[in-house]
Each structure stands twice: as structure tokens, then as C-alpha cells.
Amino acid sequence: MSAFVVDWLNLLIRWAHMIVGIGWIGTSFYFIGLDLSLKKREQMKEGVYGTAWEVHGGGFYHVEKYLVAPPALPSDLIWFKWEAYLTWLTGFLLLTVQYYWNANTFLIDKSILPMLPSQAIVISILSLIGGWVIYDQLCKSIIGRYTPLLAVCLFVLIVGAAYMFTHVYSGRGALIHVGAFIGTIMAVNVFGVIIPNQKKIVASLLKHEKPDPRLGAIGKQRSVHNNYLTLPVLLMMVSNHYPMLSSHPQSWILVAFVLLLGGSIRHFLNRHEAHDPFRKFAWTIPAAAVAFGVLLVMTAPRPVEIDPSLTVSDADVLTLTAKHCAMCHAARPTHDGFDAPPKGVILTSTDQLAAHKEQVMAQAVNGTAMPLGNEHGMTMEDRKRLGAWLQSH
């Protein structure tokens, strides 16, 4: 299949992923915010836990929440599930087109772990399945009864997965898999727990039986987990655009602080929606600031030390870039994965190298984001030679 067709598949699937993902995130944020804003009032229907009054688009809305379920249900009950299902499906299709299809370029880095594309794909699929199984068992175990302990275990699970991914895949491949790992947990929470439990509650009502309140409590627990994981997973999904994250030698540690930062922000917003006294959640501000500070320090540029006496000729640097860069960054790329130079950057002449000096220094000298997958084994000595030439121009 031509790179042109693959590019269009990538674009259309990515667009669809964004559309349904926005829908899922929107409903998650809305319903958690709604749930936290419910208030008990003097006059409420029997079985109602709380109500909320809202205004939007020129209209007023009165929302009621039943602790278990109302005595009867209308035939037009709305289920919020396809947003989650389609987000995961389009995400997996995008993972297939972008990373599985071009495994040697985007997923595998032979300097980290040499393997075949088929091996990389099998590890990917098994890790996504394994992550869900471990998480689900944690929730069902006695640990699931203690929210702080469960939160710590989930944190360790995700950071542990990040550590594994960074020792198996390329920088980009590792962080996108952290996002897929978390996203799979979130999507299967909806598909495997929240919706089935809601269906059981509805079935009980149709039989005029009292629903099991545990079903609603379990669904609520998984829904809250999804809400707190949303901000970190979003950052992981865009991480491949930022070499300061994906090419960091300890990117798995960055994942840990992204989880802390995103979780702190989400908790602040949730407790604000619940109208809690500020003093009860004020700790989230310094917690987020510390996490962000650590991320800033860890990702601060650290230039490679280059011997000032190192001299590299124009011919030598063009030989080097012809081997490691020009297969993609040429007017007509020879790499199977590209039919045009990425971002329009062409690196086949000394003038072009000098014009893109800052980008090349950041991604191929001070960082290892380029070349993708390091297919031809660009060494640190090669990077220093490239850097020496760039610094002299």
C-alpha cells in the first residue's frame, strides 16, 4: 500500500479518534461534575439522591439522580457508551496504521531491543490485555475497598508498565503505549463493568425487583477512575510530538510525575465542582506545582559535550546525513513510510542543514528522537560530529 493511502487512512482515523474522544471526555467530565454538584433539597421524589439546576444555551435544566434507580424507566433511556467504545476502536486502528504498520520506523529501536515487527506487535497486544486483567483484579480484591491503597497500586501499575515499555520500544512507541495502556483500562471499564452493571439494574427494574446497590457503586468507582486518568492519557497521546518527553532517557519517570500532575489538577477541579471548602483541597496546588517543577527540571535541555577541536568537513557531514537523515528528509524520500519529507524539512545540502540547525541539534544531537527508530545505528560519536559541524555554521 502506498504511503499516500496510508497517510489518508492515518488522517481519517486520527480525525475520527479526536471526534469520539472529545465526546467521551466531555460526557465523563460532565457527569462527574454533575454528580458532585447534586444537592439534597427539602422536596425531592422518593429514591432521589440529589438534584441540580443548570442553565445552558438559553434554557434551564433540572436534573435528578436516583441512588439506585427510579421505580420505572422510560423507553427512550439514553446510554452513554459508544463514545468510549469508538474512542478505543479508532485509537487501536490508529495504533495499527501508525505503529504496527511501520513498526521498524516508529515502534522498534534496535539500540533498545532488537526484534521483529511481529514480536513488537505481540508484546503490544499482550501488554494491553495484561494491564486490564491486573487492574481489574486489583479492583475486585480487598485492595479495591480502600481507595487510597488502590490509587497507589494503580499508580505503580502504570509506572511499571511505562518502565517496561521504555525498555522494549522506541521513545515514541513507549509513551504512546502508556497512553494505549491507560486508555484500554478506561474503555474496558465502560464496556466490561459500567454498562453491564447498568444493564443488570435495568433488567431488575423491568422484573419489578429491587436492583443490587453494589452494581451502581462498582460502576461509580470505575467511572471515577476514568475521570482521574483522562488528563494523563491525553498528554501521553500527544507526547510523540515532543522529543523532550519521548526521547528522555528516563521517560518512565516523567510518566510518574505526569500522573501526579494530572491527578492533582483533576482532583482540584472535582472538589471545586463539589463546592468543598478550599482548605480541603488546597494541597493539590503545591502538589501540582512540585510535579510540574520536577518535569521542567528533568526535561531542561542538556547539550551534548562536543570537543571544540573536533572538525568535520562539509563532505563528511553530508555523508553522515545521507546515511541517517536523507532517506526521509529529501525532496523525494526513499523510506517506505514517507512520500514527502516530514514537516517539509529537507536535509540533503549544507545550506538546508544550517537552515534547520536548531531543530537538528535538538532532535539528533542533544536528543535521540531522530532518526526514527535509529534504523541505521546512529552512534553518539555520529551525533557529536553532526553537532560539531552545526556549531561551526
C-alpha positions as CSV (number, residue, x, y, z in Angstrom):
1,M,0.0,0.0,0.0
2,S,1.4,3.4,-1.0
3,A,2.4,6.0,1.6
4,F,-0.2,8.3,0.2
5,V,-3.0,5.9,1.0
6,V,-1.6,5.2,4.5
7,D,-1.4,8.9,5.1
8,W,-5.1,9.3,4.3
9,L,-6.0,6.3,6.5
10,N,-3.9,7.8,9.3
11,L,-5.6,11.2,8.9
12,L,-9.2,10.0,8.7
13,I,-8.7,7.6,11.7
14,R,-7.0,10.3,13.7
15,W,-9.8,12.7,13.0
16,A,-12.4,10.1,14.0
17,H,-10.4,9.3,17.1
18,M,-10.4,13.0,18.1
19,I,-14.2,13.4,17.5
20,V,-15.3,10.4,19.5
21,G,-12.6,11.1,22.1
22,I,-13.9,14.6,22.7
23,G,-17.4,13.1,23.1
24,W,-16.2,10.6,25.7
25,I,-14.1,13.0,27.7
26,G,-17.0,15.6,27.6
27,T,-19.5,13.2,29.0
28,S,-17.1,11.9,31.6
29,F,-16.2,15.4,32.8
30,Y,-19.9,16.5,32.7
31,F,-21.3,13.6,34.6
32,I,-18.6,13.7,37.3
33,G,-19.2,17.4,37.6
34,L,-22.9,16.9,37.7
35,D,-22.7,14.1,40.3
36,L,-20.5,16.3,42.6
37,S,-22.8,19.3,42.3
38,L,-26.0,17.5,43.3
39,K,-27.7,18.8,46.4
40,K,-30.3,17.4,48.7
41,R,-33.4,19.6,48.8
42,E,-36.5,19.9,51.0
43,Q,-38.8,18.5,48.4
44,M,-37.5,15.5,46.4
45,K,-39.1,12.5,44.9
46,E,-38.8,9.2,46.7
47,G,-35.5,7.5,46.0
48,V,-33.8,10.6,44.7
49,Y,-30.3,11.1,46.0
50,G,-30.0,14.8,44.9
51,T,-30.8,17.3,42.3
52,A,-29.1,20.1,40.3
53,W,-30.3,23.1,38.5
54,E,-28.4,24.2,35.4
55,V,-28.5,26.8,32.7
56,H,-27.1,26.4,29.2
57,G,-27.9,27.7,25.7
58,G,-30.7,29.9,27.0
59,G,-32.5,27.1,28.7
60,F,-32.9,25.7,32.3
61,Y,-32.4,22.1,33.2
62,H,-33.5,20.3,36.4
63,V,-31.6,17.0,36.8
64,E,-32.4,14.3,39.4
65,K,-30.2,11.4,40.4
66,Y,-31.6,8.2,41.9
67,L,-29.4,6.4,44.3
68,V,-30.2,3.0,42.8
69,A,-32.8,3.6,40.1
70,P,-36.4,5.0,39.7
71,P,-39.4,2.8,40.1
72,A,-39.9,2.8,36.4
73,L,-37.9,3.7,33.3
74,P,-38.9,5.3,30.0
75,S,-38.4,3.6,26.7
76,D,-36.0,6.3,25.5
77,L,-33.4,5.9,28.1
78,I,-30.1,7.3,26.8
79,W,-26.9,5.2,27.2
80,F,-23.5,6.9,27.1
81,K,-21.3,4.1,25.8
82,W,-20.5,4.4,22.1
83,E,-18.2,7.4,22.7
84,A,-16.0,5.1,24.8
85,Y,-16.2,2.1,22.5
86,L,-15.4,4.1,19.4
87,T,-12.6,6.0,21.1
88,W,-10.8,2.8,21.9
89,L,-11.6,1.3,18.5
90,T,-10.3,4.3,16.5
91,G,-7.3,4.5,18.8
92,F,-6.4,0.9,18.2
93,L,-6.8,1.4,14.4
94,L,-4.5,4.4,14.6
95,L,-2.0,2.4,16.6
96,T,-2.2,-0.2,13.9
97,V,-1.8,2.2,11.0
98,Q,0.9,4.4,12.6
99,Y,2.9,2.0,14.7
100,Y,2.2,-1.6,13.8
101,W,2.3,-0.9,10.0
102,N,5.5,1.0,10.3
103,A,7.0,-0.9,13.3
104,N,10.6,-0.7,12.2
105,T,10.3,3.1,12.0
106,F,8.0,4.1,14.9
107,L,7.9,1.2,17.3
108,I,11.2,-0.6,17.3
109,D,14.6,0.9,18.3
110,K,17.2,-1.7,17.8
111,S,19.6,0.0,20.2
112,I,17.0,-0.6,22.9
113,L,15.8,-4.1,21.9
114,P,16.3,-5.7,18.5
115,M,13.2,-7.6,17.5
116,L,10.9,-8.4,14.6
117,P,7.8,-6.3,13.9
118,S,5.6,-9.3,14.7
119,Q,7.3,-9.7,18.1
120,A,6.8,-6.0,18.8
121,I,3.1,-6.2,17.9
122,V,2.5,-9.4,20.0
123,I,4.1,-7.7,23.1
124,S,1.9,-4.7,22.5
125,I,-1.3,-6.6,22.4
126,L,-0.4,-8.8,25.3
127,S,0.6,-5.8,27.4
128,L,-2.8,-4.1,26.8
129,I,-4.7,-7.2,27.8
130,G,-2.4,-7.9,30.8
131,G,-2.8,-4.3,32.1
132,W,-6.6,-4.6,32.1
133,V,-6.5,-8.0,33.8
134,I,-4.2,-6.8,36.6
135,Y,-6.2,-3.6,37.2
136,D,-9.5,-5.5,37.2
137,Q,-8.2,-8.0,39.8
138,L,-6.9,-5.2,42.0
139,C,-10.3,-3.5,41.9
140,K,-12.1,-6.8,42.8
141,S,-9.7,-7.7,45.5
142,I,-9.7,-6.5,49.1
143,I,-7.5,-3.6,47.9
144,G,-10.4,-2.3,45.9
145,R,-12.2,-1.4,49.1
146,Y,-9.6,1.1,50.1
147,T,-9.4,4.0,47.7
148,P,-6.0,5.4,48.7
149,L,-4.3,2.0,48.6
150,L,-6.0,1.2,45.2
151,A,-4.8,4.6,43.9
152,V,-1.2,3.8,44.9
153,C,-1.4,0.3,43.3
154,L,-2.8,1.7,40.0
155,F,0.0,4.4,40.0
156,V,2.6,1.6,40.5
157,L,1.0,-0.5,37.7
158,I,1.1,2.3,35.2
159,V,4.6,3.5,36.1
160,G,5.7,-0.2,36.0
161,A,4.2,-0.5,32.5
162,A,6.0,2.7,31.4
163,Y,9.3,1.3,32.6
164,M,8.7,-1.9,30.6
165,F,7.7,0.0,27.5
166,T,10.8,2.2,27.6
167,H,13.0,-0.9,27.7
168,V,11.2,-2.5,24.8
169,Y,10.1,0.2,22.3
170,S,11.4,3.4,20.8
171,G,10.8,6.6,22.8
172,R,7.7,7.4,20.7
173,G,6.5,3.9,20.8
174,A,6.9,3.6,24.6
175,L,4.9,6.7,25.5
176,I,2.1,6.1,23.0
177,H,1.8,2.6,24.6
178,V,1.5,4.1,28.0
179,G,-1.5,6.1,26.6
180,A,-2.9,3.0,25.0
181,F,-2.4,1.0,28.2
182,I,-4.4,3.6,30.3
183,G,-6.9,4.1,27.5
184,T,-7.6,0.3,27.3
185,I,-8.3,0.2,31.1
186,M,-10.7,3.1,30.8
187,A,-12.5,1.7,27.7
188,V,-12.9,-1.8,29.2
189,N,-14.2,-0.2,32.4
190,V,-17.1,1.1,30.3
191,F,-17.5,-2.0,28.2
192,G,-16.9,-4.7,30.8
193,V,-18.1,-3.2,34.0
194,I,-20.1,0.1,33.9
195,I,-22.5,-0.7,31.1
196,P,-23.1,-4.4,32.1
197,N,-23.9,-3.3,35.6
198,Q,-26.3,-0.7,34.3
199,K,-28.0,-3.3,32.2
200,K,-28.4,-5.6,35.2
201,I,-30.0,-2.7,37.1
202,V,-32.4,-2.1,34.2
203,A,-33.2,-5.8,34.0
204,S,-34.1,-5.9,37.7
205,L,-36.4,-2.9,37.3
206,L,-38.2,-4.5,34.4
207,K,-38.8,-7.6,36.5
208,H,-40.1,-5.3,39.3
209,E,-37.2,-6.4,41.5
210,K,-35.0,-4.2,43.7
211,P,-31.6,-3.7,42.0
212,D,-28.4,-4.6,43.8
213,P,-26.9,-1.3,45.0
214,R,-23.4,-2.8,44.8
215,L,-23.7,-2.7,41.0
216,G,-24.1,1.1,41.0
217,A,-21.3,1.5,43.5
218,I,-18.9,-0.5,41.4
219,G,-19.8,1.4,38.2
220,K,-19.3,4.7,40.0
221,Q,-15.9,3.5,41.2
222,R,-14.7,2.7,37.7
223,S,-16.2,5.9,36.3
224,V,-14.2,8.0,38.9
225,H,-11.0,6.1,37.9
226,N,-11.6,7.0,34.3
227,N,-12.1,10.6,35.2
228,Y,-8.8,10.9,37.1
229,L,-6.9,9.1,34.3
230,T,-8.2,11.3,31.5
231,L,-5.6,14.2,31.8
232,P,-2.5,11.9,31.9
233,V,-3.7,9.8,28.9
234,L,-4.3,12.9,26.8
235,L,-0.8,14.1,27.4
236,M,0.6,10.6,26.5
237,M,-1.3,10.6,23.3
238,V,0.4,13.8,22.1
239,S,3.8,13.0,23.6
240,N,5.2,11.8,20.2
241,H,5.2,15.5,19.1
242,Y,7.6,16.4,21.9
243,P,11.1,14.9,21.9
244,M,11.8,16.4,25.3
245,L,9.4,13.7,26.6
246,S,9.7,10.8,24.2
247,S,13.5,10.9,23.8
248,H,14.2,11.4,27.5
249,P,16.4,8.6,28.9
250,Q,14.1,8.3,31.9
251,S,10.8,9.0,30.3
252,W,9.1,6.4,32.5
253,I,9.9,8.7,35.5
254,L,8.3,11.5,33.6
255,V,5.2,9.4,33.3
256,A,5.0,9.1,37.1
257,F,5.0,12.9,37.5
258,V,2.5,13.4,34.7
259,L,0.2,11.1,36.6
260,L,0.7,13.1,39.8
261,L,0.3,16.4,37.9
262,G,-2.9,15.3,36.0
263,G,-4.4,13.7,39.1
264,S,-3.8,16.8,41.2
265,I,-5.4,19.1,38.7
266,R,-8.4,16.7,38.2
267,H,-8.9,16.5,42.0
268,F,-8.8,20.2,42.3
269,L,-11.5,20.6,39.6
270,N,-13.6,17.8,41.0
271,R,-13.6,19.2,44.6
272,H,-14.3,22.7,43.3
273,E,-17.3,21.3,41.4
274,A,-18.4,19.7,44.7
275,H,-18.2,23.1,46.4
276,D,-15.9,21.8,49.1
277,P,-14.2,24.3,51.3
278,F,-10.9,25.4,49.6
279,R,-8.8,24.4,52.6
280,K,-9.8,20.7,52.0
281,F,-8.2,20.6,48.5
282,A,-5.7,23.4,48.7
283,W,-2.9,20.8,48.9
284,T,-3.5,20.0,45.2
285,I,-1.9,23.3,44.1
286,P,1.5,22.8,45.7
287,A,1.4,19.1,44.7
288,A,0.8,20.0,41.1
289,A,3.4,22.7,41.2
290,V,6.0,20.3,42.6
291,A,5.2,17.7,39.9
292,F,5.4,20.3,37.2
293,G,8.7,21.7,38.6
294,V,10.2,18.2,38.5
295,L,9.1,17.8,34.9
296,L,10.6,21.1,34.0
297,V,13.9,20.3,35.6
298,M,14.1,16.8,34.1
299,T,13.3,18.0,30.6
300,A,15.6,21.0,30.7
301,P,18.0,21.0,27.7
302,R,21.3,19.3,28.4
303,P,23.6,19.9,25.5
304,V,25.9,17.1,24.5
305,E,29.6,18.0,25.3
306,I,31.4,18.4,22.0
307,D,35.1,18.7,21.7
308,P,35.7,22.2,20.4
309,S,38.7,21.0,18.5
310,L,36.6,18.5,16.5
311,T,36.5,19.5,12.9
312,V,34.0,18.0,10.4
313,S,34.1,18.8,6.7
314,D,31.0,19.5,4.5
315,A,31.6,16.3,2.6
316,D,31.8,14.3,5.9
317,V,28.6,15.8,7.3
318,L,26.7,15.1,4.0
319,T,27.9,11.5,4.1
320,L,26.6,11.2,7.6
321,T,23.2,12.8,6.9
322,A,22.8,10.8,3.7
323,K,23.0,7.6,5.8
324,H,20.9,8.7,8.7
325,C,18.6,11.6,7.6
326,A,18.1,11.9,3.9
327,M,16.1,8.7,3.4
328,C,13.2,10.7,5.0
329,H,14.2,14.3,4.7
330,A,14.6,14.5,1.0
331,A,12.5,16.1,-1.7
332,R,11.6,12.5,-2.7
333,P,12.1,10.3,0.3
334,T,13.3,6.7,-0.3
335,H,11.9,5.5,3.0
336,D,8.8,3.3,2.6
337,G,6.9,5.2,5.3
338,F,7.0,8.6,3.7
339,D,6.0,10.1,0.3
340,A,7.0,13.6,1.4
341,P,9.7,15.0,3.8
342,P,8.3,15.1,7.4
343,K,7.2,18.7,8.2
344,G,8.7,19.8,4.9
345,V,12.2,19.6,6.3
346,I,14.8,18.7,3.6
347,L,18.4,17.9,4.8
348,T,20.3,17.0,1.6
349,S,22.6,20.1,1.4
350,T,24.7,22.0,3.8
351,D,22.6,25.1,3.4
352,Q,19.5,23.1,4.4
353,L,21.3,21.7,7.4
354,A,22.3,25.1,8.5
355,A,18.8,26.5,8.0
356,H,17.4,23.8,10.3
357,K,20.2,23.9,12.8
358,E,18.2,24.4,15.9
359,Q,15.8,21.5,15.1
360,V,18.6,19.1,14.1
361,M,20.6,20.0,17.3
362,A,17.5,19.4,19.5
363,Q,16.4,16.1,17.9
364,A,19.5,14.4,16.6
365,V,22.4,15.8,18.7
366,N,21.2,16.8,22.2
367,G,18.3,14.3,21.8
368,T,17.8,10.9,20.2
369,A,14.4,11.4,18.7
370,M,15.9,11.3,15.3
371,P,16.4,9.3,13.2
372,L,13.2,7.5,13.7
373,G,13.8,4.0,15.1
374,N,17.6,4.6,14.6
375,E,17.4,2.1,11.7
376,H,21.0,2.5,10.6
377,G,22.5,2.7,14.1
378,M,23.5,6.4,14.5
379,T,26.1,6.4,17.3
380,M,26.8,9.1,19.9
381,E,30.1,9.8,18.0
382,D,28.0,10.4,14.9
383,R,25.8,12.8,16.8
384,K,28.8,14.7,18.2
385,R,30.3,15.0,14.7
386,L,27.0,16.3,13.4
387,G,26.8,18.7,16.3
388,A,30.4,19.9,15.8
389,W,29.6,20.8,12.1
390,L,26.3,22.6,13.1
391,Q,28.1,24.6,15.8
392,S,30.7,25.8,13.3
393,H,27.9,27.0,11.0
